[in-house]
Amino acid sequence: MAYKINDDCISCGACADQCPVSAISEGDGKYVIDENTCIDCGACNGVCPVGAPNA
């Protein structure tokens, strides 16, 4: 199951820099994860200051 970014996202971009498969991009008001590309590794959750990415 791919990670998803919830509404707690503060658009800092820390998660996008850590994604090993470049599945995260800037969306409208928050970052978004392409669920077809996400490998469910959790790297994004580990660096997010607000814990916005969740499985």
PDB file of N, CA, C and O in Angstrom, chain B, residues numbered from 101:
ATOM      1  N   MET B 101       0.846  -1.180   0.000  1.00  0.00           N
ATOM      2  CA  MET B 101       0.000   0.000   0.000  1.00  0.00           C
ATOM      3  C   MET B 101       0.889   1.241   0.000  1.00  0.00           C
ATOM      4  O   MET B 101       1.795   1.355   0.826  1.00  0.00           O
ATOM      5  N   ALA B 102       0.644   2.143  -0.894  1.00  0.00           N
ATOM      6  CA  ALA B 102       1.447   3.356  -1.029  1.00  0.00           C
ATOM      7  C   ALA B 102       1.166   4.333   0.108  1.00  0.00           C
ATOM      8  O   ALA B 102       0.075   4.358   0.678  1.00  0.00           O
ATOM      9  N   TYR B 103       2.170   5.128   0.417  1.00  0.00           N
ATOM     10  CA  TYR B 103       1.996   6.200   1.393  1.00  0.00           C
ATOM     11  C   TYR B 103       1.143   7.299   0.787  1.00  0.00           C
ATOM     12  O   TYR B 103       1.097   7.465  -0.432  1.00  0.00           O
ATOM     13  N   LYS B 104       0.471   8.045   1.645  1.00  0.00           N
ATOM     14  CA  LYS B 104      -0.312   9.206   1.239  1.00  0.00           C
ATOM     15  C   LYS B 104       0.051  10.341   2.177  1.00  0.00           C
ATOM     16  O   LYS B 104       0.389  10.101   3.337  1.00  0.00           O
ATOM     17  N   ILE B 105      -0.012  11.566   1.697  1.00  0.00           N
ATOM     18  CA  ILE B 105       0.302  12.730   2.516  1.00  0.00           C
ATOM     19  C   ILE B 105      -1.007  13.377   2.949  1.00  0.00           C
ATOM     20  O   ILE B 105      -1.841  13.741   2.120  1.00  0.00           O
ATOM     21  N   ASN B 106      -1.172  13.515   4.267  1.00  0.00           N
ATOM     22  CA  ASN B 106      -2.419  14.080   4.781  1.00  0.00           C
ATOM     23  C   ASN B 106      -2.378  15.607   4.804  1.00  0.00           C
ATOM     24  O   ASN B 106      -1.388  16.209   4.387  1.00  0.00           O
ATOM     25  N   ASP B 107      -3.429  16.219   5.281  1.00  0.00           N
ATOM     26  CA  ASP B 107      -3.565  17.671   5.266  1.00  0.00           C
ATOM     27  C   ASP B 107      -2.670  18.395   6.265  1.00  0.00           C
ATOM     28  O   ASP B 107      -2.657  19.625   6.297  1.00  0.00           O
ATOM     29  N   ASP B 108      -1.920  17.652   7.084  1.00  0.00           N
ATOM     30  CA  ASP B 108      -0.970  18.276   8.003  1.00  0.00           C
ATOM     31  C   ASP B 108       0.268  18.794   7.273  1.00  0.00           C
ATOM     32  O   ASP B 108       1.071  19.515   7.864  1.00  0.00           O
ATOM     33  N   CYS B 109       0.434  18.443   6.010  1.00  0.00           N
ATOM     34  CA  CYS B 109       1.597  18.826   5.205  1.00  0.00           C
ATOM     35  C   CYS B 109       1.795  20.341   5.225  1.00  0.00           C
ATOM     36  O   CYS B 109       0.853  21.107   5.022  1.00  0.00           O
ATOM     37  N   ILE B 110       3.055  20.761   5.478  1.00  0.00           N
ATOM     38  CA  ILE B 110       3.387  22.190   5.489  1.00  0.00           C
ATOM     39  C   ILE B 110       4.192  22.586   4.243  1.00  0.00           C
ATOM     40  O   ILE B 110       4.765  23.674   4.195  1.00  0.00           O
ATOM     41  N   SER B 111       4.234  21.720   3.257  1.00  0.00           N
ATOM     42  CA  SER B 111       4.902  21.976   1.973  1.00  0.00           C
ATOM     43  C   SER B 111       6.372  22.356   2.114  1.00  0.00           C
ATOM     44  O   SER B 111       6.850  23.247   1.412  1.00  0.00           O
ATOM     45  N   CYS B 112       7.089  21.693   3.010  1.00  0.00           N
ATOM     46  CA  CYS B 112       8.510  22.006   3.199  1.00  0.00           C
ATOM     47  C   CYS B 112       9.394  21.301   2.175  1.00  0.00           C
ATOM     48  O   CYS B 112      10.500  21.766   1.900  1.00  0.00           O
ATOM     49  N   GLY B 113       8.928  20.188   1.604  1.00  0.00           N
ATOM     50  CA  GLY B 113       9.681  19.471   0.588  1.00  0.00           C
ATOM     51  C   GLY B 113      10.688  18.461   1.109  1.00  0.00           C
ATOM     52  O   GLY B 113      11.366  17.810   0.314  1.00  0.00           O
ATOM     53  N   ALA B 114      10.804  18.314   2.419  1.00  0.00           N
ATOM     54  CA  ALA B 114      11.770  17.376   2.989  1.00  0.00           C
ATOM     55  C   ALA B 114      11.518  15.954   2.502  1.00  0.00           C
ATOM     56  O   ALA B 114      12.468  15.215   2.242  1.00  0.00           O
ATOM     57  N   CYS B 115      10.282  15.570   2.378  1.00  0.00           N
ATOM     58  CA  CYS B 115       9.931  14.214   1.949  1.00  0.00           C
ATOM     59  C   CYS B 115      10.353  13.948   0.507  1.00  0.00           C
ATOM     60  O   CYS B 115      10.857  12.870   0.194  1.00  0.00           O
ATOM     61  N   ALA B 116      10.150  14.918  -0.359  1.00  0.00           N
ATOM     62  CA  ALA B 116      10.482  14.741  -1.772  1.00  0.00           C
ATOM     63  C   ALA B 116      11.974  14.501  -1.962  1.00  0.00           C
ATOM     64  O   ALA B 116      12.375  13.711  -2.817  1.00  0.00           O
ATOM     65  N   ASP B 117      12.796  15.181  -1.169  1.00  0.00           N
ATOM     66  CA  ASP B 117      14.244  15.022  -1.270  1.00  0.00           C
ATOM     67  C   ASP B 117      14.700  13.630  -0.837  1.00  0.00           C
ATOM     68  O   ASP B 117      15.742  13.160  -1.295  1.00  0.00           O
ATOM     69  N   GLN B 118      13.951  12.967   0.024  1.00  0.00           N
ATOM     70  CA  GLN B 118      14.333  11.662   0.552  1.00  0.00           C
ATOM     71  C   GLN B 118      13.772  10.480  -0.225  1.00  0.00           C
ATOM     72  O   GLN B 118      14.233   9.354  -0.036  1.00  0.00           O
ATOM     73  N   CYS B 119      12.802  10.702  -1.083  1.00  0.00           N
ATOM     74  CA  CYS B 119      12.166   9.597  -1.809  1.00  0.00           C
ATOM     75  C   CYS B 119      13.133   8.977  -2.820  1.00  0.00           C
ATOM     76  O   CYS B 119      13.583   9.660  -3.740  1.00  0.00           O
ATOM     77  N   PRO B 120      13.460   7.683  -2.659  1.00  0.00           N
ATOM     78  CA  PRO B 120      14.431   7.043  -3.554  1.00  0.00           C
ATOM     79  C   PRO B 120      13.915   6.787  -4.963  1.00  0.00           C
ATOM     80  O   PRO B 120      14.706   6.500  -5.862  1.00  0.00           O
ATOM     81  N   VAL B 121      12.602   6.885  -5.174  1.00  0.00           N
ATOM     82  CA  VAL B 121      12.040   6.632  -6.499  1.00  0.00           C
ATOM     83  C   VAL B 121      11.351   7.858  -7.084  1.00  0.00           C
ATOM     84  O   VAL B 121      10.648   7.752  -8.088  1.00  0.00           O
ATOM     85  N   SER B 122      11.546   9.020  -6.467  1.00  0.00           N
ATOM     86  CA  SER B 122      10.976  10.296  -6.936  1.00  0.00           C
ATOM     87  C   SER B 122       9.462  10.231  -7.121  1.00  0.00           C
ATOM     88  O   SER B 122       8.926  10.717  -8.116  1.00  0.00           O
ATOM     89  N   ALA B 123       8.785   9.628  -6.154  1.00  0.00           N
ATOM     90  CA  ALA B 123       7.332   9.487  -6.229  1.00  0.00           C
ATOM     91  C   ALA B 123       6.595  10.701  -5.662  1.00  0.00           C
ATOM     92  O   ALA B 123       5.372  10.784  -5.774  1.00  0.00           O
ATOM     93  N   ILE B 124       7.320  11.641  -5.057  1.00  0.00           N
ATOM     94  CA  ILE B 124       6.696  12.768  -4.380  1.00  0.00           C
ATOM     95  C   ILE B 124       6.935  14.051  -5.160  1.00  0.00           C
ATOM     96  O   ILE B 124       8.057  14.352  -5.568  1.00  0.00           O
ATOM     97  N   SER B 125       5.851  14.804  -5.359  1.00  0.00           N
ATOM     98  CA  SER B 125       5.957  16.073  -6.069  1.00  0.00           C
ATOM     99  C   SER B 125       5.073  17.113  -5.386  1.00  0.00           C
ATOM    100  O   SER B 125       4.176  16.788  -4.609  1.00  0.00           O
ATOM    101  N   GLU B 126       5.357  18.367  -5.702  1.00  0.00           N
ATOM    102  CA  GLU B 126       4.588  19.457  -5.117  1.00  0.00           C
ATOM    103  C   GLU B 126       3.215  19.514  -5.767  1.00  0.00           C
ATOM    104  O   GLU B 126       3.091  19.580  -6.990  1.00  0.00           O
ATOM    105  N   GLY B 127       2.192  19.487  -4.931  1.00  0.00           N
ATOM    106  CA  GLY B 127       0.833  19.557  -5.432  1.00  0.00           C
ATOM    107  C   GLY B 127       0.214  20.909  -5.118  1.00  0.00           C
ATOM    108  O   GLY B 127       0.925  21.884  -4.875  1.00  0.00           O
ATOM    109  N   ASP B 128      -1.080  20.965  -5.123  1.00  0.00           N
ATOM    110  CA  ASP B 128      -1.815  22.194  -4.863  1.00  0.00           C
ATOM    111  C   ASP B 128      -2.004  22.366  -3.357  1.00  0.00           C
ATOM    112  O   ASP B 128      -2.972  21.856  -2.792  1.00  0.00           O
ATOM    113  N   GLY B 129      -1.090  23.078  -2.706  1.00  0.00           N
ATOM    114  CA  GLY B 129      -1.193  23.332  -1.280  1.00  0.00           C
ATOM    115  C   GLY B 129      -0.505  22.319  -0.395  1.00  0.00           C
ATOM    116  O   GLY B 129      -0.324  22.571   0.796  1.00  0.00           O
ATOM    117  N   LYS B 130      -0.116  21.183  -0.939  1.00  0.00           N
ATOM    118  CA  LYS B 130       0.634  20.174  -0.198  1.00  0.00           C
ATOM    119  C   LYS B 130       1.320  19.253  -1.191  1.00  0.00           C
ATOM    120  O   LYS B 130       0.973  19.223  -2.372  1.00  0.00           O
ATOM    121  N   TYR B 131       2.289  18.507  -0.702  1.00  0.00           N
ATOM    122  CA  TYR B 131       2.979  17.544  -1.566  1.00  0.00           C
ATOM    123  C   TYR B 131       2.093  16.314  -1.754  1.00  0.00           C
ATOM    124  O   TYR B 131       1.250  16.011  -0.910  1.00  0.00           O
ATOM    125  N   VAL B 132       2.294  15.615  -2.862  1.00  0.00           N
ATOM    126  CA  VAL B 132       1.504  14.425  -3.174  1.00  0.00           C
ATOM    127  C   VAL B 132       2.434  13.277  -3.553  1.00  0.00           C
ATOM    128  O   VAL B 132       3.537  13.491  -4.056  1.00  0.00           O
ATOM    129  N   ILE B 133       1.972  12.070  -3.304  1.00  0.00           N
ATOM    130  CA  ILE B 133       2.740  10.868  -3.619  1.00  0.00           C
ATOM    131  C   ILE B 133       2.026  10.106  -4.738  1.00  0.00           C
ATOM    132  O   ILE B 133       0.832   9.818  -4.649  1.00  0.00           O
ATOM    133  N   ASP B 134       2.777   9.788  -5.785  1.00  0.00           N
ATOM    134  CA  ASP B 134       2.247   8.976  -6.880  1.00  0.00           C
ATOM    135  C   ASP B 134       2.189   7.539  -6.385  1.00  0.00           C
ATOM    136  O   ASP B 134       3.224   6.891  -6.227  1.00  0.00           O
ATOM    137  N   GLU B 135       0.993   7.043  -6.143  1.00  0.00           N
ATOM    138  CA  GLU B 135       0.849   5.705  -5.561  1.00  0.00           C
ATOM    139  C   GLU B 135       1.297   4.592  -6.494  1.00  0.00           C
ATOM    140  O   GLU B 135       1.534   3.474  -6.038  1.00  0.00           O
ATOM    141  N   ASN B 136       1.417   4.866  -7.775  1.00  0.00           N
ATOM    142  CA  ASN B 136       1.916   3.856  -8.711  1.00  0.00           C
ATOM    143  C   ASN B 136       3.437   3.752  -8.694  1.00  0.00           C
ATOM    144  O   ASN B 136       3.999   2.752  -9.139  1.00  0.00           O
ATOM    145  N   THR B 137       4.099   4.784  -8.180  1.00  0.00           N
ATOM    146  CA  THR B 137       5.556   4.816  -8.118  1.00  0.00           C
ATOM    147  C   THR B 137       6.077   4.489  -6.721  1.00  0.00           C
ATOM    148  O   THR B 137       7.162   3.923  -6.586  1.00  0.00           O
ATOM    149  N   CYS B 138       5.327   4.832  -5.692  1.00  0.00           N
ATOM    150  CA  CYS B 138       5.726   4.631  -4.298  1.00  0.00           C
ATOM    151  C   CYS B 138       6.041   3.157  -4.024  1.00  0.00           C
ATOM    152  O   CYS B 138       5.287   2.264  -4.413  1.00  0.00           O
ATOM    153  N   ILE B 139       7.176   2.919  -3.342  1.00  0.00           N
ATOM    154  CA  ILE B 139       7.575   1.546  -3.000  1.00  0.00           C
ATOM    155  C   ILE B 139       7.348   1.238  -1.517  1.00  0.00           C
ATOM    156  O   ILE B 139       7.819   0.219  -1.014  1.00  0.00           O
ATOM    157  N   ASP B 140       6.635   2.110  -0.829  1.00  0.00           N
ATOM    158  CA  ASP B 140       6.246   1.881   0.567  1.00  0.00           C
ATOM    159  C   ASP B 140       7.456   1.704   1.491  1.00  0.00           C
ATOM    160  O   ASP B 140       7.442   0.858   2.385  1.00  0.00           O
ATOM    161  N   CYS B 141       8.503   2.509   1.268  1.00  0.00           N
ATOM    162  CA  CYS B 141       9.730   2.350   2.056  1.00  0.00           C
ATOM    163  C   CYS B 141       9.693   3.133   3.374  1.00  0.00           C
ATOM    164  O   CYS B 141      10.386   2.770   4.325  1.00  0.00           O
ATOM    165  N   GLY B 142       8.896   4.196   3.438  1.00  0.00           N
ATOM    166  CA  GLY B 142       8.781   4.973   4.665  1.00  0.00           C
ATOM    167  C   GLY B 142       9.817   6.063   4.843  1.00  0.00           C
ATOM    168  O   GLY B 142       9.815   6.739   5.872  1.00  0.00           O
ATOM    169  N   ALA B 143      10.700   6.257   3.880  1.00  0.00           N
ATOM    170  CA  ALA B 143      11.730   7.294   4.000  1.00  0.00           C
ATOM    171  C   ALA B 143      11.103   8.678   4.177  1.00  0.00           C
ATOM    172  O   ALA B 143      11.623   9.503   4.928  1.00  0.00           O
ATOM    173  N   CYS B 144      10.015   8.929   3.506  1.00  0.00           N
ATOM    174  CA  CYS B 144       9.346  10.234   3.584  1.00  0.00           C
ATOM    175  C   CYS B 144       8.816  10.501   4.994  1.00  0.00           C
ATOM    176  O   CYS B 144       8.929  11.617   5.502  1.00  0.00           O
ATOM    177  N   ASN B 145       8.252   9.500   5.605  1.00  0.00           N
ATOM    178  CA  ASN B 145       7.691   9.664   6.943  1.00  0.00           C
ATOM    179  C   ASN B 145       8.776   9.949   7.963  1.00  0.00           C
ATOM    180  O   ASN B 145       8.554  10.691   8.920  1.00  0.00           O
ATOM    181  N   GLY B 146       9.941   9.368   7.766  1.00  0.00           N
ATOM    182  CA  GLY B 146      11.037   9.534   8.706  1.00  0.00           C
ATOM    183  C   GLY B 146      11.609  10.938   8.762  1.00  0.00           C
ATOM    184  O   GLY B 146      12.205  11.316   9.770  1.00  0.00           O
ATOM    185  N   VAL B 147      11.442  11.728   7.693  1.00  0.00           N
ATOM    186  CA  VAL B 147      12.014  13.075   7.665  1.00  0.00           C
ATOM    187  C   VAL B 147      10.973  14.178   7.797  1.00  0.00           C
ATOM    188  O   VAL B 147      11.332  15.342   7.980  1.00  0.00           O
ATOM    189  N   CYS B 148       9.716  13.843   7.709  1.00  0.00           N
ATOM    190  CA  CYS B 148       8.655  14.861   7.766  1.00  0.00           C
ATOM    191  C   CYS B 148       8.538  15.435   9.174  1.00  0.00           C
ATOM    192  O   CYS B 148       8.356  14.679  10.128  1.00  0.00           O
ATOM    193  N   PRO B 149       8.640  16.763   9.325  1.00  0.00           N
ATOM    194  CA  PRO B 149       8.563  17.368  10.658  1.00  0.00           C
ATOM    195  C   PRO B 149       7.183  17.290  11.305  1.00  0.00           C
ATOM    196  O   PRO B 149       7.054  17.453  12.519  1.00  0.00           O
ATOM    197  N   VAL B 150       6.144  17.038  10.493  1.00  0.00           N
ATOM    198  CA  VAL B 150       4.787  16.975  11.033  1.00  0.00           C
ATOM    199  C   VAL B 150       4.144  15.599  10.869  1.00  0.00           C
ATOM    200  O   VAL B 150       2.980  15.422  11.230  1.00  0.00           O
ATOM    201  N   GLY B 151       4.876  14.625  10.334  1.00  0.00           N
ATOM    202  CA  GLY B 151       4.350  13.278  10.177  1.00  0.00           C
ATOM    203  C   GLY B 151       3.214  13.160   9.172  1.00  0.00           C
ATOM    204  O   GLY B 151       2.319  12.330   9.338  1.00  0.00           O
ATOM    205  N   ALA B 152       3.244  13.984   8.135  1.00  0.00           N
ATOM    206  CA  ALA B 152       2.155  13.983   7.161  1.00  0.00           C
ATOM    207  C   ALA B 152       2.070  12.729   6.287  1.00  0.00           C
ATOM    208  O   ALA B 152       0.961  12.283   5.996  1.00  0.00           O
ATOM    209  N   PRO B 153       3.193  12.140   5.853  1.00  0.00           N
ATOM    210  CA  PRO B 153       3.077  10.911   5.048  1.00  0.00           C
ATOM    211  C   PRO B 153       2.705   9.708   5.927  1.00  0.00           C
ATOM    212  O   PRO B 153       3.343   9.452   6.947  1.00  0.00           O
ATOM    213  N   ASN B 154       1.684   8.993   5.522  1.00  0.00           N
ATOM    214  CA  ASN B 154       1.235   7.814   6.270  1.00  0.00           C
ATOM    215  C   ASN B 154       0.931   6.684   5.315  1.00  0.00           C
ATOM    216  O   ASN B 154       0.517   6.899   4.175  1.00  0.00           O
ATOM    217  N   ALA B 155       1.144   5.467   5.805  1.00  0.00           N
ATOM    218  CA  ALA B 155       0.848   4.276   5.001  1.00  0.00           C
ATOM    219  C   ALA B 155      -0.635   3.984   5.026  1.00  0.00           C
ATOM    220  O   ALA B 155      -1.085   3.018   4.408  1.00  0.00           O
TER     221      ALA B 155
END
